[in-house]
Amino acid sequence: LFIHEVATFAVVRCLQKKY
């Protein structure tokens, strides 16, 4: 589902921003 891809992308982006 597209929602899953968007959620995964958001999590990855949040992780990168945190680091």
Secondary structure, 3 states (H helix, E strand, C coil): CHHHHHHHHHHHHHHHHHC
